[in-house]
Amino acid sequence: MAFHLFFLFLLTSLFSPIFIHSSHVQDPELVAREVQEKIINPTTRRNLGYLSCGTGNPIDDCWRCDHKWFKNRQRLADCAIGFGKGALGGKNGKMYVVTDKGDDPVNPKPGTLRWGVIQDEPLWIIFAHDMVIKLKEELMMNSFKTIDGRGANVHIAGGPCITIQYVTNIIIHGLNIHDCKRGGNAMVRDSPSHYGWRTISDGDGVSIFGGSHIWVDHCSLSSCTDGLIDAIHGSTAITISNNYMTHHNKVMLLGHSDSLTRDKNMQVTIAFNHFGEGLVQRMPRCRHGYFHVVNNDYTHWEMYAIGGSAAPTINSQGNRFLAPNDPNNKEVTKREEWPQSVWKKWNWRSQGDLMLNGAFFTSSGAGSSASYARASSLSARPSSFVGSITMSAGVLNCKKGTRC
């Protein structure tokens, strides 16, 4: 009990918001400096990173205790958990160093991020120094790529952001992704041999469209035009872990529409994330598929935390839900646009979740063991450990020669 109360105190008294809320980015370099000041401020949550080893977070405990992590970056690919555990990213590929923050959507220069992500071969992409990359169009990724921001303060901000469309084996780690805008009605290259016309994009931070074996880990996301992370059109085998999400309305959409049954086999793990200040809804909003929401920390919502429609299976385990003070918004769950006579058959359950400040989860369904087996991807830790598991959610302050 004392352990739990200690971490609850840390959450309520020490955690500072990382991102500055804004509707647009006038000067991305200024935004980056403001974020960096938050990171190095001695009162912020990032300086509690010394607790990173032995926290019960299986991803972090797999690699973060090694102060020589930068000499074996690709070890990270062996540390994934959940439905996206098989995401190889650029494992066993060459290291590619981003040295140029510029962007040309059709004829990218070597040294830019876009040149690296469109290559046909596996690549492990790192950054030579701190940079803010304001993309001119969506960053169309090719298969078998890792974008690894460790060791640099990297921002994708102020323009269109990351699109993972009909590709596989992607790892995105350690990026600040925020203030993403719509792009499109333009030519964009997605491989060395092909570019094509892109219609208007949604303005997501990370858009997964027909992708598989995807892992998004230790990113800080906020203030995008549409979703922070959306996965639609048959995407599956996805893990979203250790991220810090703030200042956004529709946080995460998993499943395109009620009528698109192609998403019925979607499997997504949402684990060890901190859903923080200024969030409104969709953490996540699910359709059709199977979703394991495990050991996350929910410290803010204005409408609801977990929602869905079209009979998704939602397995909520070991999370901590701190309800807002508004007496009308205590419910964690929301069934979108469906009557109770229908949604009472959907398999939604809460196991071992900690409900604070009046929070409550409305369960439903007969509890089909086969259904929940498809929505189970790892063993949940007790909710009393959520504070330590999610302590370092978001971008890590990694420096060569020291632990992250």
C-alpha positions in Angstrom: 0.0 0.0 0.0 2.8 2.4 0.9 4.5 1.6 -2.5 1.2 2.4 -4.4 0.7 5.7 -2.4 4.2 6.8 -3.1 3.8 6.5 -6.9 0.3 8.1 -6.8 2.0 11.1 -5.0 4.6 11.3 -7.7 1.9 11.3 -10.4 -0.1 14.1 -8.8 2.7 16.3 -7.6 5.8 15.8 -9.8 4.5 15.1 -13.3 4.7 18.1 -15.5 3.3 18.3 -19.0 5.9 18.0 -21.7 4.1 19.6 -24.6 2.9 23.1 -25.1 -0.6 23.0 -26.4 -1.1 24.9 -29.7 -3.3 24.8 -32.7 -0.4 25.3 -35.1 3.4 25.6 -35.1 4.8 28.9 -36.1 8.4 28.0 -35.1 9.2 24.3 -34.7 12.7 25.1 -33.4 11.1 27.2 -30.6 8.7 24.3 -29.7 11.7 21.9 -29.5 13.6 24.3 -27.1 10.5 24.5 -24.9 10.2 20.8 -24.8 13.8 20.3 -24.1 13.6 22.8 -21.2 10.8 20.7 -19.7 12.9 17.5 -20.1 15.9 18.9 -18.3 13.9 20.7 -15.6 14.9 18.9 -12.3 11.2 18.8 -11.2 10.0 16.9 -14.2 9.1 13.2 -14.4 11.9 12.5 -16.9 14.5 12.8 -14.1 12.9 9.9 -12.3 14.5 7.7 -15.0 17.0 6.2 -12.5 14.2 3.9 -11.5 14.2 2.4 -15.0 15.8 -1.0 -14.1 13.7 -3.6 -12.3 10.5 -1.7 -12.6 8.5 -4.7 -14.0 8.3 -3.1 -17.4 9.5 -6.0 -19.5 10.5 -3.7 -22.5 12.6 -1.3 -20.5 14.1 -4.0 -18.3 15.2 -5.8 -21.5 17.6 -3.0 -22.7 17.7 0.1 -20.5 20.0 -1.2 -17.8 22.8 -1.4 -20.3 24.9 1.9 -20.3 26.3 0.7 -23.6 22.9 0.6 -25.3 24.2 2.8 -28.2 26.7 0.1 -29.2 24.0 -2.5 -29.6 20.9 -0.5 -30.7 19.3 -3.3 -32.6 18.9 -5.3 -29.3 15.7 -3.2 -29.0 14.1 -5.3 -31.6 14.2 -8.3 -29.3 12.4 -6.5 -26.5 8.9 -6.0 -28.0 5.9 -7.5 -26.3 2.3 -8.0 -27.2 0.7 -8.5 -30.6 3.5 -6.5 -32.3 6.2 -8.6 -30.7 7.2 -9.9 -34.1 8.0 -6.5 -35.6 11.6 -6.7 -36.8 12.0 -3.2 -38.0 15.4 -2.8 -39.5 17.0 -5.6 -37.5 20.1 -7.0 -39.2 20.1 -4.1 -41.7 22.6 -1.3 -42.0 22.7 1.7 -39.8 21.5 4.9 -41.6 22.3 8.2 -40.0 20.0 11.2 -40.6 22.1 14.3 -40.9 19.8 16.7 -42.8 16.4 17.9 -41.4 15.3 19.0 -44.9 12.6 17.3 -46.9 11.8 16.7 -50.6 8.7 14.5 -51.0 9.6 13.3 -54.6 13.4 13.5 -54.8 14.7 13.1 -51.2 18.4 13.7 -50.6 20.6 11.1 -49.0 21.0 12.1 -45.3 17.4 13.0 -44.9 14.8 11.0 -43.0 12.6 10.5 -46.1 15.5 9.0 -48.1 16.1 6.4 -45.4 12.5 5.3 -44.9 11.7 4.7 -48.6 14.6 2.3 -49.2 13.8 -1.3 -50.1 16.5 -2.8 -47.8 16.1 -3.1 -44.0 17.6 0.0 -42.3 18.1 1.0 -38.7 17.7 4.8 -38.8 19.3 7.0 -36.2 20.0 10.8 -35.9 23.3 12.6 -35.9 22.1 15.4 -33.6 19.0 17.1 -32.3 16.6 18.3 -35.0 13.1 19.4 -35.8 11.8 17.9 -39.1 8.9 19.7 -40.6 7.8 17.4 -43.4 6.3 18.8 -46.5 4.1 15.7 -47.2 3.4 12.4 -45.4 6.4 10.3 -44.6 5.6 7.2 -46.6 7.5 4.3 -45.0 8.8 1.2 -46.7 8.9 -2.2 -45.0 11.6 -3.3 -42.5 12.6 0.1 -41.0 13.3 1.3 -37.5 13.3 5.0 -36.7 15.3 5.2 -33.5 15.5 8.6 -31.9 17.6 7.6 -28.9 20.5 9.9 -28.2 19.0 12.9 -29.9 16.1 15.2 -29.3 14.1 14.6 -32.5 10.7 16.2 -33.4 8.4 15.4 -36.3 6.3 18.5 -36.1 4.5 21.3 -37.9 3.6 19.4 -41.1 2.3 16.0 -42.2 3.7 13.2 -40.2 4.2 9.4 -40.4 2.2 7.0 -42.7 2.6 3.2 -42.6 0.5 2.0 -45.5 0.5 -1.6 -46.8 3.9 -2.2 -45.4 5.2 -4.5 -42.6 7.8 -4.7 -39.9 8.1 -1.1 -38.6 9.5 0.1 -35.3 9.1 3.7 -34.3 11.0 4.6 -31.1 11.9 7.8 -29.2 10.3 10.5 -31.3 8.4 13.6 -30.3 5.5 13.7 -32.7 3.2 16.7 -32.5 1.3 19.4 -34.2 0.8 17.2 -37.3 -1.1 18.7 -40.2 -2.9 17.5 -43.3 -1.0 17.0 -46.5 -1.8 15.7 -49.9 -2.9 16.7 -53.4 0.7 16.2 -54.2 3.2 13.7 -55.5 5.0 11.6 -52.8 7.7 8.9 -53.1 7.3 5.7 -51.2 10.2 3.7 -52.7 13.3 4.3 -54.8 11.4 3.2 -57.9 7.9 4.7 -57.3 6.2 7.9 -56.5 2.5 8.7 -56.9 -0.3 11.1 -56.2 -1.5 11.4 -52.7 -5.0 12.7 -51.8 -5.6 14.8 -48.7 -4.4 13.0 -45.5 -6.1 13.1 -42.1 -3.3 14.8 -40.2 -2.5 11.9 -37.9 0.7 11.6 -35.9 1.1 7.9 -36.9 -1.3 6.5 -39.5 -1.3 2.8 -40.0 -3.3 1.7 -43.1 -3.3 -2.0 -44.0 0.0 -2.4 -42.0 1.2 -5.3 -39.9 3.9 -6.1 -37.4 4.1 -2.5 -36.1 5.6 -1.3 -32.8 5.4 2.3 -31.6 7.4 2.7 -28.4 8.5 5.5 -26.1 7.2 8.3 -28.2 5.7 11.6 -26.9 2.6 12.6 -29.0 0.3 15.6 -28.8 -1.8 18.2 -30.7 -2.4 16.6 -34.1 -5.2 17.5 -36.6 -6.9 14.1 -36.4 -5.6 11.1 -34.3 -2.3 10.6 -32.5 -2.1 7.0 -33.6 -4.7 5.5 -35.9 -4.8 1.9 -37.3 -7.4 1.0 -40.0 -8.1 -1.0 -43.1 -7.0 -4.5 -42.0 -4.0 -3.4 -39.9 -3.0 -6.0 -37.3 -0.1 -7.3 -35.1 0.4 -3.9 -33.5 1.9 -2.9 -30.1 1.6 0.7 -28.8 3.7 0.9 -25.7 5.4 3.3 -23.3 4.1 6.4 -25.0 3.2 9.6 -23.3 0.1 11.3 -24.9 -1.2 14.7 -24.0 -3.3 17.7 -25.3 -5.5 16.0 -27.9 -9.1 15.3 -28.6 -9.5 12.0 -30.6 -6.4 10.1 -29.3 -6.5 6.7 -31.0 -8.8 5.1 -33.6 -8.5 1.3 -34.1 -10.8 0.2 -36.9 -12.0 2.3 -39.9 -15.8 2.1 -39.7 -18.6 -0.1 -38.5 -19.2 -1.3 -42.0 -15.6 -2.3 -42.8 -15.5 -5.9 -41.5 -12.0 -6.2 -42.8 -10.9 -5.0 -39.4 -12.5 -8.0 -37.6 -9.2 -9.8 -37.3 -7.3 -6.8 -36.0 -5.2 -7.4 -32.9 -3.6 -4.5 -31.0 -1.8 -4.3 -27.7 -1.9 -1.0 -25.8 0.5 -1.3 -22.9 2.4 0.8 -20.4 1.3 4.1 -21.8 0.6 7.3 -19.9 -2.6 9.0 -21.1 -2.0 12.4 -19.6 -3.1 16.0 -19.5 -5.6 17.5 -21.9 -6.9 14.3 -23.5 -10.6 14.1 -24.3 -11.6 10.7 -25.8 -10.6 7.5 -27.7 -7.9 5.9 -25.6 -8.6 3.9 -27.7 -11.8 3.8 -29.8 -12.2 0.2 -31.2 -14.1 -1.5 -33.9 -14.5 -5.2 -34.8 -11.2 -6.6 -33.6 -9.4 -7.7 -30.5 -7.8 -5.3 -28.1 -5.6 -5.8 -25.1 -5.4 -2.7 -22.9 -3.0 -3.5 -20.2 -1.1 -1.7 -17.4 -1.7 1.8 -18.7 -2.0 4.9 -16.6 -5.1 7.1 -17.3 -4.8 10.4 -15.5 -7.1 12.5 -17.7 -10.1 12.3 -19.9 -12.9 14.7 -20.6 -15.5 12.4 -22.3 -14.4 8.8 -21.8 -11.2 6.7 -21.9 -12.1 3.4 -23.8 -14.8 3.3 -26.4 -16.0 1.3 -29.3 -18.6 0.0 -31.7 -19.3 -2.9 -34.0 -18.7 -5.6 -31.4 -15.0 -5.3 -30.6 -13.5 -7.5 -27.9 -11.8 -5.3 -25.3 -9.7 -6.9 -22.6 -8.8 -4.3 -19.9 -6.3 -5.5 -17.4 -4.3 -4.0 -14.6 -4.8 -0.3 -15.7 -5.1 2.7 -13.4 -8.1 5.0 -14.1 -8.2 8.3 -12.4 -11.6 9.9 -13.2 -12.0 13.6 -13.7 -13.7 15.7 -11.0 -16.7 16.3 -13.3 -19.5 14.0 -11.8 -20.8 13.4 -15.3 -17.6 11.9 -16.7 -16.7 9.1 -14.3 -17.4 6.2 -16.7 -14.3 4.8 -18.3 -16.2 3.2 -21.2 -18.5 4.4 -24.0 -20.4 2.4 -26.6 -20.7 4.6 -29.7 -24.1 4.9 -31.4 -25.4 1.5 -30.4 -28.3 0.6 -28.1 -27.8 -1.4 -25.0 -29.8 -4.3 -26.4 -27.0 -4.7 -28.9 -23.8 -3.8 -27.0 -24.7 -5.9 -24.0 -23.5 -8.9 -26.1 -20.1 -7.3 -26.8 -17.2 -8.9 -24.8 -15.7 -6.0 -22.7 -14.2 -6.9 -19.4 -12.2 -5.2 -16.7 -9.8 -7.4 -14.6 -7.6 -6.0 -11.8 -8.1 -2.4 -12.9 -7.7 0.3 -10.2 -10.6 2.8 -10.2 -9.9 6.1 -8.6 -12.0 9.2 -7.9 -15.2 7.4 -8.8 -14.1 5.9 -12.1 -16.2 2.8 -13.2 -16.0 0.4 -16.1 -19.2 -1.0 -17.7 -18.6 -4.6 -18.6 -20.6 -6.6 -21.1 -20.9 -9.9 -22.9 -20.9 -13.5 -21.8 -17.2 -13.6 -21.4 -16.3 -16.0 -24.2 -12.9 -17.6 -23.3 -12.1 -18.0 -27.0 -12.8 -14.3 -27.6 -10.6 -13.1 -24.7 -7.9 -15.5 -25.7 -7.6 -13.5 -29.0 -7.5 -10.3 -27.0 -4.7 -11.5 -24.6 -1.1 -10.8 -25.5 0.9 -10.7 -22.3 0.5 -11.2 -18.6 -0.8 -8.1 -16.7 1.0 -6.9 -13.7 -1.0 -5.8 -10.7 -2.4 -2.3 -11.1 -0.4 -1.2 -8.0 2.7 -1.4 -10.2 1.4 0.9 -12.9 3.2 3.9 -11.4 6.7 2.3 -11.8 5.9 0.6 -15.1 4.8 3.9 -16.7 7.2 6.2 -14.9 9.3 6.8 -18.0 6.6 6.8 -20.6 7.4 9.0 -23.6 10.7 10.0 -25.1 13.7 9.1 -23.0 16.6 11.4 -22.3 19.3 9.0 -23.6 23.0 9.9 -23.6 25.9 7.8 -24.8 27.7 6.1 -22.0 24.9 6.3 -19.5 21.6 4.4 -19.0 18.6 5.8 -20.8 
